[in-house]
Each structure stands twice: as structure tokens, then as C-alpha cells.
């Protein structure tokens, strides 16, 4: 079901309560189980205020979750994007609104106030849970596409013409990062640890389990196309998302672990990362010669890989190139195939 150790979080809030002024606004922006601001943050700050001040003053507390997009547009995703917010009381709500208006382009990206901080926290959890469910949904159809030999990307593009279905996901390697891998479980954590109620979230739990297994699709493709005389594999990209040098909770980690358990030799190259948390993996400083490997996996859609001249780099390559994250479009793939290069891809069962 998942659980959270709140000790460090509570200690941080206590420290804040020991130093802030009475008129300071505390905004919780991190993703927390619904009820955290009301049931944990505010009571701790109020206790510290009672110890420090004699006028029965109350802390100003609000919740407004971030929707930042790590990468080149990080700052832009803070200032030019919609925000949800709520205060513990009406005064905190108003001050939070005034503050957010100083950093966000609210003339275009309006603020959205919800009824209370628990509602604001729930909005964040539901957003990420919905996205995780969307990814899990497309995973089973990726497997279907592989069996019946059809191109799922072509199908998804056709579906997206319908306005109500524009956010349907593309097939991929798997779910990575520090949000979708855990956030769908926070509804259960909220009820278990904050509201002391028991309830189940079957779809959210199932999505986390399905998404965790997604790299198995790529693993099976690798094993099916591996040479008996050469068990060396190259993974291109080991971060959790494109153009971000962050390897926390990356989908490629599970793929690499499965390959190593099968006693295969794995090299990795990522233009943004020069290390790995797995000692058995060789992280290369430069893009190696392709002819050393029997399988090469495109795992992350880095800009450098989009710009790579694959025809030139693979001219001496006689193994299999596996695109597990839609790094190459259909035209690039077909051009490689015309030159005699064997290509497989997640979601493109017709190859």
C-alpha cells in the first residue's frame, strides 16, 4: 500500500516555525498526501507560535503545488503555467494569491483557488495518478500492437484528432522520475496515515505495478535479437527524461538490472551523465563505435540523439537497433531499414 516516514518533514516544519516572523507566509509546494498541510504543517507551526508569541497569533499557511518541467524550460514552466492554490484560512488564501501574482503571468495563466489545502493537495495527486493510468493503459496496447504487427504511433495520432483524446500517451520504455513512480499511492497513504481510514485505490495501485514492469517489453526485444557470439549491449540514454541530467528512478535502471541478471554485458552512453549507481555498468564518455555491439537500445529522447546521423554512425553495424522511446520517427526508421539496418521499436509491431 505504501507508507511515508514524516519524521524529516516534521522536523523541517518545526525548524521553520522556530524562526519565521508572525506575518510570514508558508506555502507548501511539494507533493504531499492530501491532508498534510491541515493535519501536520499547520498544527506544528501553531504549536511553535504558541511557544514564541504571547498574543495567540496563528501562522499563515497555504498549499500551491508546482507544475515545473525539468529541463531547458524549467523557469518558464514556473512563471508561465496555471496554478492551483488554497490557504488554511481566507487570510492565507488572499496573501498566497497576491504572492503568486508577483511571479506568475496571471494575465494569461490564471490562478485557480480550490476550497481548502486538502483539495489543492488532492488535485496534484489526481493529476499525476491520471497520467500514470494513461501510461499504463497504452502499455497493454503496445503489447497488442507487437503481436498483431501494427504501428501504434500511427493509431494514436489518428485518435488524437478527436479533441477529447488529445492527451493519449505514446508507447515508451517505461515510467521514470520522482513523481509518477510513487504519487498514485498517496491517496492510500493519506487515508492510512493522516485520516486513519482504510480504503483501496485499485486502479492507481495497478497503474504503478504495470508501469514498473514496462521495461520488460524492451528487455524481451533485446534478448530476442541478441547474438549468441556477442552479448554486448549499448544503452543510449540513462536519465529519467529527455535533456535532463537526472538518473533518479529512471526506467532504464530496471532494464539494465534485468540485462545484468541475464549475465549480459552492458555499456551506457548519455551526453548528460558520466556516472551510474550500478558499478557493473560502464558509462562511456563518448559515443562508441556501433560495431562493438549486437544490440543498441535508444532509451531516452535526448536532443543529441535526435540530431545524430544514424546512417553514418551505424554504417558498420550488423546487429539490431531497438528504439524503445520514440527517438526516431517512422521516416528515419524506414531509411535505416532501406540501408540494411535491422530496427525494432516499442509500439511498432509491424517492423
N, C-alpha and C positions, 0 to 999 in steps of 0.2 A: 504493500500500500504506500510505502514511502513515509519518511519522517524527517523532521528538521530539528537540529540542535540549535536552540535560540540563544545559547549562553553568550557567545561572542557578540551577537546582535544586541542583546540586552545590555551588555557591558558598555557597548559603544553609545547606546542611548543614555545610559547613566552618566557617562563622561560628558556628553553634550549638555545634559541637564545641570551638571555641576558648574558650567562656565557661561552659558548663554545669558543674555540680558532678558528682562521680562518682556520686552517688545519684539524680540527676535522671532521670526517665522521659521519653523522646522517643516520642510517638505520632504516626505518620503517618496523617492523616485524609483527606488529599486523594486524588483518584482518580489512580492511577499504574499503569503497565504492570506486570503480575504479575512479581515478582522484584526490584522496585526496592528494597524495604526490605532484603532479604537481600543483594543483589548491589551495591547502591550506597550506601544510607544507612548501614548498619552498618559496612562497611569504612572509609568516610570518618571516621565518629565514632571508630572503634577506632584509626585512624591518629593522630587528634588526641589521643586519650587517651594513646597511647604517647609522644607528644611532651611532654605536660604532666605525666604522672604516672609515677612510677618503680616502682609496685607491680604492673604488668601488669593493672591494672583494666580491666574491659570495660563499655561503655555499656549502659544498659537501653533497649531499643528494641522497640516494638510497632507493630502496624497495626490500626486500627479505623476503618472508613470511615463518614463521615457519611451520613445519610439525611434531611437537612434539606429542608424545603419552604418556599422563599422566599415571603414574603407575611405576612399578619396572624398566622398560626400558626407563625411561624418558631421562636420559643423553645420553644413547646410540642412541635414536631416534634423537638427535640433531647432534651428530658427525658422525653417520653412516647412512645418508639418503641424497637423492638428494635435491638440492636447485635450485630454480628459482630466478633470480635477474635481476635488471636493475638500472642504475643510471640516475639522472636527465640530466646529460651530459656524454660525453665519459670519462672525468677525474674521475668523481664519480663512473662510472661503473668499471673502472680499479682498483681503490682503494678498492671498495667493493669486487671485485673478489679476490684481494690479501689478504684482511682480512678474507674472508670466507675460503680461502685455509689454514689458520692457525688453524681453529677449526674443519674443516670437512675433513673426509678421502676421498679426491677427487680422489685418485688413483682408487678407486672402485666406489664411488658415485660422478659422475661428476657434475659440475655446469652447469646450463642451463641459458644463457643470452637471454632475450627477448628484443624487440625493445625499450621499454620505461617503465617508472614506472607504467603507467596506464595499460599496458599489463600484468605486473607482478601482480598487484592488481587483475586484472580480472581473471588470472589463479587461484588464491586462491578461489575466489568466485565461479568460474565454478567447481572446484574440489569438493567443499562442496555441491554445488547445485546438481551435478551429483549423489553424494552419497545419498542425501536426496530423489531424484527422484527414485533411486534404491530401497530405503526402502519403499517408498510409493507404488511402483509397487508390491513389494512382499506382502504388506498388503492385497491387494484385492484378491490375490491368496490364502492367509491364510484363508480368509473367505470362499472362494470357497472350499478349502480342508476340512474345517469343515462341510460344507453342504453335500459334496459327499462322505465323510468318507474315505479320503486318507491321506497318510503321505507326507507332502510337503518337509520335510527334505530329504527323500529318493529321491524325484523327483529333488530337487536342486542339490544333489550330482551327479545324473545322468547327469544333464545339464552341470555341471562344468567340465565334461570330455572334452567337447568341449573347446579348448584353448581360443576362443574369448569370452567365457561366464564364465570364472573362478571367476569373481568378483560379480556374482549374490548374493544377500543377503539372509540370513536366516530369518525366521519369528521371531518375538520377542514381548516384551511388548510395546515398543514404542521408540521414539527418545528423547534423553536427552542431557544435556551438553550445552555449551555456543556457539557452532558453528552451527550445523545443524538446530537448532531451529530458527535461525534468518538469517544466511548468504544467503540463496536463495533469500531473499528480497532486498539484497544490490544492485542488478543491477538496480532496480527501484529507490532506494534511490540515486544512482549515477546520474541517468538521471534527477530526480526531483530536487535534491538539489545542484548538482555540475555543471551539464551541461545545466540545465534549459530546458530540453526537456521532452516530455511526451511519454512514451512507456509502453507497458504491457509485463509482463512475466507470461503468463497463466500457464505454466507447473510448474514453480518454486513456484508460489503462491499456486497452487493446492497441490503440494507436502507438503508444510508447513501445510496446513489445514488438509490433510489426516493424516500426521504423528502426529499432535496434538491430533487427535481422536483415535489413535491406542490403548491406554489403555482401551477404551470401550470394546474391544474384551475380555480382561481379566475380566473386571467388569461383563460382561454378564455371563461368565462362573462361577464366584463366586456366583452371585445371583441364577443361575440355580441349584447350588449344595449346597446352604445354608440350614441348618436345620431350621425348624420352632421353635424348642425348644432351639436352641443355635445360637445366632447371632454374635459370636466372631470369628474374622478373624486374622490370623497371616501373616504378610508380611515379608519375608526373603530377606533383601537387600533393601536399600533405597538410594543408591548413583546413580549417573548418568551413571557409567560404572563400570566394574569389577575391584576389587583390587585398587580402588581409593576412598579416604575418602572425596569426594566432592558431596554435595547434591544439587548444583545449577542446576536449570532447569531439574530436574530428571523426568523421565516418571512416576515413582511410585507416585509422588506428585499428579498427576491428578487422578490416580487410587484411592488413599487414599481419596481424596476430594469427589469423587463420592460415595465411600462407606459410608463416614460420612454423606453425604447429605441424604442417604437412612436410616440414624439412626442406622447404624451398628457399632459394637464395634471393633476397630482396634488396635492391638498391632504390633510393629515392632521390628525386631532384625537385627542388622547389626554389624558384628565384627569390622568394621572400623569407626562406627559413634555411638555416645551416646546421640544424641540430634535430635530434629526435629524443623522445623519452624512452625509447627502446634501444638498448645497447647493441642488439643483434642486427640493427638496420644500419646500412651505410648511407649516410646522407651526403650526396655529392655536391661539390662547389660549382661545378659547371655541367652543362648538358653533355652527356656522354655519347659515344658512338652507338648508334642504334643496333649495329650488327652483333653486339655482345649478348643480346637477349633473345629469348624465344617468344616472350610476351611483353608488351608495353601497355600500361594502363594509363589513360588520361583520366585523372581523378578530380581535378579542380580546374575551373574555367578561368584561370589567370589570364590577364591581358597578354602577357608574354607568350602564352601558348596559343592564343587566338592569332597572334601575329607570326607564329613560327611557320617557316616554309617546310611543311611536312614532306612534300615531294623530294626536296633536296636532302633533308635530314634522313629520310628513310630509303634512299636510293640503293643502299646495300643491305637493307633489312629484309629477311626472308621469313620472319615469324608472323605473329598476329598482333595487330593494334586493336585495343579494346577501348572504346570511348564510353566511359561509364557516367559521364556528367554533361552530355550535350556540348562538348567543347567544339566539335566540328559540325557544321550544318550538312545537309544531305548532299549538296553540290560538291563540297570538299571531299566527302567520303567517296562519292562515285568517281571523282577524278583520281583518287588514290587507287581505287579498285581497277580502273582502266589501265593504270600503270603496273598492275600485277601485285599490288599490296593487299594482303588479306586484312579485312577490317570487320570487327564485330562491335555492336553497340547496345547498351541497355535501352530498351524501348523500341529498337528497330529490328524486329524479329525476321524481317524479310532478307536481311543481309546473310 
